[in-house]
């Protein structure tokens, strides 16, 4: 099972920078960068809620499930 983060795509579609989104959500640039690049193994619902509110999107726009069997 693999969860892929598509935050960079949604941010580009909305023309929102990392600094802008970090301020809107209330988290550090470093933490947001780690989320954006997929260098995390968990995300708080409050953070996900803030990102979705700021970008006017759904969690499914940011998170994508890829079955390991399909990716091979």
N, C-alpha and C positions, 0 to 999 in steps of 0.2 A: 504494500500500500504506500502510495506517495501522494502527499499534498503539496501542490505547487502554488506559490504565491504569485499573483498577477497584479500586485499593487503598482508596479512601475507602469504597466499598460494603462490602468485606470487613471493614474496621475497624469500621464501624457495626454490621454483623451480629454481630461478636464483642464489641462494646461496649468497644473498646480506644481510648484517646486517642493522639494524636500523641506526647505526652511519654512515655507508657508504652511504646509500640512502639519509639520511638527508644532508650530505655534497654535494652529486651529485645534489640534487634538490635545495639546498640553503635555507632550512627551519630548524627550531630548532628540536632537538630530541624529545622534549615534544610535539610539534605540530604534528610531524610525528607519534609519539606513539598514540596520540589521534585519528588520522586518521586510523591507523592500528587496533586499538581496537574498532572502531566504536563509539567513544564518541563524535562525531561531528554531526551537523545537516546540515552542508553545507561545500562545498569545492570549492575553487576558480579554475576556468578553468586554470589559469596559473600554479597552483600547480599540478593539474591533468595532464597537459601537461608535466611538468617537471618529474613527476613520470613515465609517459608512455615513455618518451624519455630515462630516465635512465634505465628502466627495459626492454626496447624494447618490449612493449606490447600495447594493445588497451585498451581504457576505459572499454570495456565490459569484459576484463579479470579481472578487479579490482572491478567493480560494478555489482551487480546482483539484479534484481527485483524479488521479491516474492509476489504474490498476497495473501492478507490476507485470502481470502477464501480457498486457497490451503493449507495454513499452519495450518489450524484448523483440 
